[in-house]
Amino acid sequence: MIAVGRPSTSKTAKEAIRTVFYHGFVWVFGFFMLYPILWVIASSFKPADQIFTNVTSLLPRTWTLDNYVQGWAGFGGIPFTTFFKNSLIYAGFGTLLTVTASALTAYGFARLRFVGQKLWFTLMIMTLMLPIQVQVIPEYIMFAKLGWLNTFWPLLLPRVGGQAFFIFMIMQFIRGIPRELDDAASIDGCNEFGIFWRVILPLVTPALVTAAIFSFYFTWNDFLHPLIYLNDPHLYTVSVALRTFADPSTVTNWGAIFAMSTLALIPVFVVFIFFQRYLIEGISTSGLKG
Amino acid sequence: MSSVAPERVSRSVALPASARPEAVSSARRRAWRRNLTGYLFIAPWLFGFLAFTAIPMLGSAFLAFTDYNVLSQNLKWVGLDNFQRMLFNDPRYWRSVQATFSFALVAVPLRLCFALALAMLFNNSRKLVYGYRAAYYAPSIVGASVAVAVVWRELFGKNSPVNAFLAQFGIPTYAWLGDPATALWTVILLAMWEFGSPMLIFLAGLRQIPGQLYEAAAIDGAGPWKRFIRITIPMLTPLIFFNLILQMIFGFTVFTSAFIISGGTGAPLDSLLLYSLYLYQKGFKDFQMGYAAAMAWALLFVIGAFTALIFRSSASWVHYESGSEDDR
């Protein structure tokens, strides 16, 4: 395009103003959005006497690591090392189980034909709408009868079934893969598992990563299940430990709580920062268009 | 059809029996094999579904009609007593219903509007927009955690950043969490703050709206607001529908934030006694598992009714593009 004097300059000027306004708005609003997170991080580095006197400030006047040292010592003689280890076990194995089972099931529903498939698929979709409150009580009684309270079994075993939301998402991905690829592999002598393993899985990696990220942070943040099943403080996950640690009736050391809260957020953020490209692409391309 | 598996050829050559029964049994065997393969693949899910969904649901349906204490192992059939008590003799139950409806009816629409507004804001190819999306999504990945709920409680406490900020405008210090009228709003605000997943879904939908539609409308003289109402909203209705159902279920089942902010009690004056929290108290504090199971089924019934209502109404407001299947 050739610039045609005045109108176009005023147009670019207008566009420039809009751009400035846009970025200004996003930054200011974004600051308020992120303020709670920044505030807890800042507070965790403030000495105890500054946390509530210098309350809005995001820059500690003096920096200290005392809160981390005191917080990490935990409570009842159990350091946060234990809680983080428990959370990593739960979130790590939980995610592995969920994603593996979801991928297998998604392949079964998306590519294979068998008796009763429609019925099971419908039931699976219906579980999407099921509040966990309906299952949690009989599940608790069942695990209590099995003598599995205060073990990780009640947390991990239900993960063997995958999760309807992930199954559906991975299915949408698999449906986008041309069937000719399956046929070619089949002619080359692959059985169904071979097709799943060699052809489908590598192609649905974005969906698997998306499912893994979601699963990881659902599990890391999960509070209800550990709260119900784990009563021995040695088995507490970070979320249950934080709740006990931050019990409003007993607490005095806020700096330590903010320090541990900050640390509790780190694993999720690390996963998010490393994989967010997959996450946003995974959702955008999963064909969630109703 | 024409491609014949090699093993089958060799077998029919090897067995010189009359052709027909062999073909039938081989077809049967293949069907059997196919079914077996299918079931092997869905086996993990099927096990999980039966053991941790179907059977527990039947269990809780049964428990709802009993008085069961998990500690003393006492089980007594009480018929409809639990439901009767819930509906007529438990004022706390109704306060929890009221709190939950106030929460869901405010938080869900606000959260969806917020998600859509920000999806619109980020649906462009400006510089840095990719980073902006990630930054605005960040609260959502931690929003449901105990850590954030603990922080939230302190943000709105007496000696808190929110009060300090408002004091600069001459607004006096206020105990937001001590007043039943404002306590629920802090939880609503926390729910709004985690708008990320509906935002990403809207964003995906916005990208799929063909640009020509907007160009044509602009030529016809439609302003931005008119284009939004006439094009964006109708084209997004399938996703609004999808998000509405998911968020409604979320709204009725929120637990962690209300638990942490109220210290597990639902205080002040039961204003934070959301349904899931009361269910937890009944089931796992008072160990009245029969009553809690009855509450769970009442919740399921309400969610089912709302889902049905949204589905029924969808015919009149959800627009599906005909022929949109062929782009996949």
Interface residues (C-beta under 8 A of the other chain):
Chain A: T19 Y22 H23 V26 G30 M33 L34 Y35 P36 I37 W39 V40 F52 V55 T56 T100 A101 S102 L104 T105 Y107 G108 F109 L112 R113 F114 V115 Q117 W120 L123 M124 T127 M129 L130 P131 I132 Q133 V134 Q135 V136 I137 P138 E139 Y140 I141 M142 A144 L157 P158 R159 V160 G161 G162 I167 R175 G176 I187 E192 F196 Y217 W220 N221 F223 L224 I228 V238 S239 V240 L242 R243 A246 D247 P248 S249 W254 I257 F258 M260 S261 T262 A264 L265 V268 F269 F272 I273 Q276 I280 I283 S284 T285 S286 G287 L288 K289 G290
Chain B: S3 R34 N35 T37 G38 Y39 L40 F41 I42 A43 P44 W45 L46 F47 G48 F49 A51 F52 T53 I55 P56 M57 G59 S60 L63 Y68 V70 L121 R126 L128 Y132 R133 A134 A135 Y136 Y137 A138 P139 I141 V142 A144 S145 V146 A147 V148 V150 V151 W152 R153 E154 L155 N159 S160 P161 A164 F165 W193 L200 I201 L203 A204 G205 R207 Q208 P238 L239 F241 F242 I245 I249 F252 T253 F255 T256 F259 I260 G263 S276 L279 Y280 G283 F284 M289 A292 A293 M295 A296 W297 L299 L300 I303 G304 T307 V318 Y320 S324 R328
